[in-house]
């Protein structure tokens, strides 16, 4: 799962909270999970969450619990955590690489971010700017190494 910064998570939470009651219902949460390729029934999600809705802090905890590598493997975990982190980055990259060509174009980035509710319509200029910052070979797209650099830079700060 792609690491997100707190501001992104807050915007996603606000977009999901359609009735502005400060809670994301299981239906609203399931809608988001389906958009990123996680298929759960409402019953499965309720078992996982343990309640009918999440406030923002619970939403953050839920995000961290499903995105953090599992470190209960009995050793120090450094090699396996590196491998899991790389695997998570590959999965995140594949979510954005909609056509599977090995590159994230501005159109793909815009499409995924709009589906997640992070970007508004007609945001292609913003996507171009985001890509430009990390596009080291200046081809107008992000390959996996550029994407990895971007994700690691944004999780350090």
C-alpha positions as YAML, in Angstrom:
chain: A
units: angstrom
residues:
- id: 1
  name: UNK
  ca: [0.00, 0.00, 0.00]
- id: 2
  name: UNK
  ca: [1.23, 3.43, -0.86]
- id: 3
  name: UNK
  ca: [2.49, 5.56, 2.04]
- id: 4
  name: UNK
  ca: [0.51, 8.78, 2.33]
- id: 5
  name: UNK
  ca: [1.25, 11.86, 4.33]
- id: 6
  name: UNK
  ca: [-1.16, 13.10, 6.99]
- id: 7
  name: UNK
  ca: [-2.54, 15.94, 4.82]
- id: 8
  name: UNK
  ca: [-3.48, 13.47, 2.09]
- id: 9
  name: UNK
  ca: [-5.21, 11.22, 4.60]
- id: 10
  name: UNK
  ca: [-7.11, 14.16, 6.06]
- id: 11
  name: UNK
  ca: [-8.34, 15.18, 2.59]
- id: 12
  name: UNK
  ca: [-9.36, 11.61, 1.82]
- id: 13
  name: UNK
  ca: [-11.21, 11.36, 5.15]
- id: 14
  name: UNK
  ca: [-13.07, 14.62, 4.48]
- id: 15
  name: UNK
  ca: [-14.07, 13.46, 0.98]
- id: 16
  name: UNK
  ca: [-15.29, 10.12, 2.33]
- id: 17
  name: UNK
  ca: [-17.31, 11.72, 5.14]
- id: 18
  name: UNK
  ca: [-20.19, 12.65, 2.85]
- id: 19
  name: UNK
  ca: [-22.61, 13.69, 5.62]
- id: 20
  name: UNK
  ca: [-19.89, 15.64, 7.52]
- id: 21
  name: UNK
  ca: [-20.62, 13.91, 10.83]
- id: 22
  name: UNK
  ca: [-16.92, 13.36, 11.59]
- id: 23
  name: UNK
  ca: [-17.28, 9.63, 10.97]
- id: 24
  name: UNK
  ca: [-16.49, 7.50, 7.93]
- id: 25
  name: UNK
  ca: [-19.08, 4.75, 7.72]
- id: 26
  name: UNK
  ca: [-18.18, 1.22, 6.69]
- id: 27
  name: UNK
  ca: [-19.97, 1.82, 3.38]
- id: 28
  name: UNK
  ca: [-17.87, 4.93, 2.73]
- id: 29
  name: UNK
  ca: [-14.67, 3.11, 3.73]
- id: 30
  name: UNK
  ca: [-15.57, 0.11, 1.59]
- id: 31
  name: UNK
  ca: [-16.15, 2.42, -1.40]
- id: 32
  name: UNK
  ca: [-12.56, 3.68, -1.04]
- id: 33
  name: UNK
  ca: [-11.11, 0.20, -0.56]
- id: 34
  name: UNK
  ca: [-12.87, -1.04, -3.71]
- id: 35
  name: UNK
  ca: [-11.37, 1.89, -5.69]
- id: 36
  name: UNK
  ca: [-7.86, 0.81, -4.73]
- id: 37
  name: UNK
  ca: [-8.52, -2.86, -5.47]
- id: 38
  name: UNK
  ca: [-9.31, -4.23, -1.98]
- id: 39
  name: UNK
  ca: [-12.44, -6.36, -2.17]
- id: 40
  name: UNK
  ca: [-14.13, -6.96, 1.19]
- id: 41
  name: UNK
  ca: [-17.76, -7.55, 2.04]
- id: 42
  name: UNK
  ca: [-19.30, -5.15, 4.55]
- id: 43
  name: UNK
  ca: [-19.45, -8.05, 7.02]
- id: 44
  name: UNK
  ca: [-15.70, -8.73, 6.60]
- id: 45
  name: UNK
  ca: [-14.94, -5.03, 6.97]
- id: 46
  name: UNK
  ca: [-17.08, -4.79, 10.10]
- id: 47
  name: UNK
  ca: [-15.21, -7.76, 11.61]
- id: 48
  name: UNK
  ca: [-11.92, -6.08, 10.79]
- id: 49
  name: UNK
  ca: [-12.90, -2.63, 12.08]
- id: 50
  name: UNK
  ca: [-15.11, -3.77, 14.96]
- id: 51
  name: UNK
  ca: [-17.55, -0.86, 14.76]
- id: 52
  name: UNK
  ca: [-19.93, 0.84, 12.30]
- id: 53
  name: UNK
  ca: [-17.73, 3.87, 11.57]
- id: 54
  name: UNK
  ca: [-14.38, 5.52, 12.19]
- id: 55
  name: UNK
  ca: [-13.47, 9.01, 13.34]
- id: 56
  name: UNK
  ca: [-10.33, 10.60, 11.87]
- id: 57
  name: UNK
  ca: [-7.92, 9.16, 14.47]
- id: 58
  name: UNK
  ca: [-9.40, 5.69, 14.04]
- id: 59
  name: UNK
  ca: [-9.17, 6.13, 10.26]
- id: 60
  name: UNK
  ca: [-5.44, 6.96, 10.64]
- id: 61
  name: UNK
  ca: [-4.95, 3.90, 12.83]
- id: 62
  name: UNK
  ca: [-6.82, 1.75, 10.29]
- id: 63
  name: UNK
  ca: [-4.64, 3.11, 7.46]
- id: 64
  name: UNK
  ca: [-1.45, 2.45, 9.44]
- id: 65
  name: UNK
  ca: [-2.58, -1.05, 10.37]
- id: 66
  name: UNK
  ca: [-3.25, -2.07, 6.77]
- id: 67
  name: UNK
  ca: [-0.22, -0.32, 5.30]
- id: 68
  name: UNK
  ca: [2.50, -1.14, 7.85]
- id: 69
  name: UNK
  ca: [4.64, -4.19, 7.17]
- id: 70
  name: UNK
  ca: [4.00, -7.07, 9.57]
- id: 71
  name: UNK
  ca: [7.06, -7.47, 11.78]
- id: 72
  name: UNK
  ca: [6.01, -10.62, 13.65]
- id: 73
  name: UNK
  ca: [8.30, -13.01, 11.78]
- id: 74
  name: UNK
  ca: [10.64, -13.87, 14.65]
- id: 75
  name: UNK
  ca: [13.88, -12.27, 13.45]
- id: 76
  name: UNK
  ca: [15.03, -8.68, 13.32]
- id: 77
  name: UNK
  ca: [13.03, -8.28, 10.12]
- id: 78
  name: UNK
  ca: [15.44, -5.98, 8.31]
- id: 79
  name: UNK
  ca: [15.73, -8.05, 5.11]
- id: 80
  name: UNK
  ca: [12.10, -9.10, 5.09]
- id: 81
  name: UNK
  ca: [10.90, -5.58, 5.91]
- id: 82
  name: UNK
  ca: [12.99, -4.17, 3.07]
- id: 83
  name: UNK
  ca: [11.54, -6.81, 0.75]
- id: 84
  name: UNK
  ca: [8.00, -6.09, 1.99]
- id: 85
  name: UNK
  ca: [8.50, -2.34, 1.61]
- id: 86
  name: UNK
  ca: [9.74, -2.87, -1.96]
- id: 87
  name: UNK
  ca: [6.80, -5.18, -2.64]
- id: 88
  name: UNK
  ca: [4.38, -2.56, -1.26]
- id: 89
  name: UNK
  ca: [5.95, 0.06, -3.52]
- id: 90
  name: UNK
  ca: [5.55, -2.23, -6.53]
- id: 91
  name: UNK
  ca: [1.88, -2.75, -5.65]
- id: 92
  name: UNK
  ca: [1.37, 1.00, -5.23]
- id: 93
  name: UNK
  ca: [3.16, 1.67, -8.52]
- id: 94
  name: UNK
  ca: [0.89, -0.82, -10.27]
- id: 95
  name: UNK
  ca: [-2.21, 0.95, -8.94]
- id: 96
  name: UNK
  ca: [-1.05, 4.14, -10.69]
- id: 97
  name: UNK
  ca: [0.31, 2.39, -13.82]
- id: 98
  name: UNK
  ca: [-3.19, 1.82, -15.14]
- id: 99
  name: UNK
  ca: [-2.17, 0.56, -18.60]
- id: 100
  name: UNK
  ca: [0.66, -1.63, -17.29]
- id: 101
  name: UNK
  ca: [3.38, -0.16, -19.51]
- id: 102
  name: UNK
  ca: [5.84, 0.37, -16.65]
- id: 103
  name: UNK
  ca: [5.37, 4.14, -16.51]
- id: 104
  name: UNK
  ca: [2.99, 6.50, -14.71]
- id: 105
  name: UNK
  ca: [1.76, 9.18, -17.08]
- id: 106
  name: UNK
  ca: [0.12, 12.44, -16.09]
- id: 107
  name: UNK
  ca: [-3.23, 11.06, -17.25]
- id: 108
  name: UNK
  ca: [-2.86, 7.91, -15.13]
- id: 109
  name: UNK
  ca: [-1.84, 9.89, -12.04]
- id: 110
  name: UNK
  ca: [-4.74, 12.29, -12.53]
- id: 111
  name: UNK
  ca: [-7.23, 9.44, -13.01]
- id: 112
  name: UNK
  ca: [-6.19, 7.56, -9.87]
- id: 113
  name: UNK
  ca: [-5.98, 10.65, -7.67]
- id: 114
  name: UNK
  ca: [-9.45, 11.76, -8.81]
- id: 115
  name: UNK
  ca: [-10.87, 8.28, -8.06]
- id: 116
  name: UNK
  ca: [-9.40, 8.53, -4.57]
- id: 117
  name: UNK
  ca: [-10.91, 12.00, -4.15]
- id: 118
  name: UNK
  ca: [-7.54, 13.70, -3.69]
- id: 119
  name: UNK
  ca: [-7.65, 15.77, -6.90]
- id: 120
  name: UNK
  ca: [-10.40, 17.75, -8.56]
- id: 121
  name: UNK
  ca: [-11.41, 17.71, -12.22]
- id: 122
  name: UNK
  ca: [-9.04, 19.45, -14.66]
- id: 123
  name: UNK
  ca: [-6.00, 18.95, -12.46]
- id: 124
  name: UNK
  ca: [-3.63, 17.80, -15.21]
- id: 125
  name: UNK
  ca: [-1.36, 20.83, -14.68]
- id: 126
  name: UNK
  ca: [-0.92, 19.81, -11.02]
- id: 127
  name: UNK
  ca: [-0.13, 16.25, -12.10]
- id: 128
  name: UNK
  ca: [2.44, 17.46, -14.60]
- id: 129
  name: UNK
  ca: [4.09, 19.50, -11.85]
- id: 130
  name: UNK
  ca: [4.14, 16.51, -9.47]
- id: 131
  name: UNK
  ca: [5.69, 14.27, -12.10]
- id: 132
  name: UNK
  ca: [8.21, 16.92, -13.18]
- id: 133
  name: UNK
  ca: [9.70, 17.16, -9.68]
- id: 134
  name: UNK
  ca: [10.73, 13.46, -9.68]
- id: 135
  name: UNK
  ca: [11.13, 12.83, -13.42]
- id: 136
  name: UNK
  ca: [14.92, 12.53, -13.47]
- id: 137
  name: UNK
  ca: [15.17, 11.35, -17.08]
- id: 138
  name: UNK
  ca: [12.77, 14.08, -18.28]
- id: 139
  name: UNK
  ca: [10.52, 11.78, -20.31]
- id: 140
  name: UNK
  ca: [7.34, 13.25, -18.78]
- id: 141
  name: UNK
  ca: [6.48, 10.04, -16.92]
- id: 142
  name: UNK
  ca: [7.58, 8.25, -13.77]
- id: 143
  name: UNK
  ca: [9.25, 4.86, -14.00]
- id: 144
  name: UNK
  ca: [9.43, 2.64, -10.93]
- id: 145
  name: UNK
  ca: [12.75, 4.02, -9.64]
- id: 146
  name: UNK
  ca: [11.49, 7.61, -9.91]
- id: 147
  name: UNK
  ca: [8.23, 6.62, -8.19]
- id: 148
  name: UNK
  ca: [10.16, 4.84, -5.43]
- id: 149
  name: UNK
  ca: [12.33, 7.92, -4.87]
- id: 150
  name: UNK
  ca: [9.21, 10.11, -4.69]
- id: 151
  name: UNK
  ca: [7.48, 7.83, -2.19]
- id: 152
  name: UNK
  ca: [10.54, 7.50, 0.03]
- id: 153
  name: UNK
  ca: [11.14, 11.27, 0.00]
- id: 154
  name: UNK
  ca: [7.52, 11.96, 1.01]
- id: 155
  name: UNK
  ca: [7.47, 9.48, 3.88]
- id: 156
  name: UNK
  ca: [10.65, 10.82, 5.50]
- id: 157
  name: UNK
  ca: [9.23, 14.32, 6.00]
...
